Each structure stands twice: as structure tokens, then as C-alpha cells.
Amino acid sequence: MDRRRVPLVLLLAFIACTGIAIVVGGSRPGLAQGVAPTVVQFVGYLLALVAAVLLVLGGAPRRRIGGTVLGASAILVLLDVVAPSGPDIGAGAVRLLCLVVIGVATVRLALDDPAARQTR
């Protein structure tokens, strides 16, 4: 069995949770957000953190991807816990950058071919 399958599924589930949280949060007025978007997003963070740990512990070829995802996920969690809710262009830019980093890492993991590496 390919060891990247579980982390890849977890990262794709993180992306889905992030999309759901954005849609649910955007469909409600600013003062009536409720806890649903936050709960869905934190479930996504948990999935991304587990995927990152699995990648870091999985071995050298994917350790860098795991470290990148771990760092970006930790920053996202800190932003949601520490940053005040409301319009903050700096926090929004950092959040977007971290989401892009995780997205790129997910694509790299999906395109990683262990057989190609063995023939070199």
C-alpha cells in the first residue's frame, strides 16, 4: 500500500472542510455566524495536522512536505485562536498564503511518484 494515500485523503478532506466553512460563513450575516464555520474549520485543521504528522514520520522523501503542511497548519490555527475576528487585511493575507501553501503541498504529494524515484 502506498504510504501517501492516507495523508493525501486527509489533506483533501482539509480542503473540503475549509471550503465548507467559507461557504457556511459567507452565507450568514456577519454578526450571526454561529459556531458552525468554526467547528468545521477546526475539524479541517485537525485533519491537516494529522496528515502532516504522518508525512513527517513517514520517511525522508515526504518529510519536507509534511513539515511545510505542519508549519502552515500551525499558523492557521494560531491565526484563528489569537487574531480577533473581523476585517484584518494582514491576517487575511497570511491565511490565504498558508492555504495556498497547503494546496501546493497537496498537489505535490498527489503527483509524487515513488516508482520514478527508484529508477534514478
C-alpha positions, 0 to 999 in steps of 0.5 A: 500500500502506498504510504501517501494515500492516507495523508493525501485523503486527509489533506483533501478532506482539509480542503473540503472542510475549509471550503465548507466553512467559507461557504457556511460563513459567507452565507450568514450575516456577519454578526450571526455566524454561529459556531458552525464555520468554526467547528468545521474549520477546526475539524479541517485543521485537525485533519491537516495536522494529522496528515502532516504528522504522518508525512513527517514520520513517514520517511525522508522523501515526504518529510519536507512536505509534511513539515511545510503542511505542519508549519502552515497548519500551525499558523492557521490555527494560531491565526484563528485562536489569537487574531480577533475576528473581523476585517484584518487585511494582514491576517487575511493575507497570511491565511490565504498564503498558508492555504495556498501553501497547503494546496501546493503541498497537496498537489505535490504529494498527489503527483509524487511518484515513488516508482520514478524515484527508484529508477534514478 
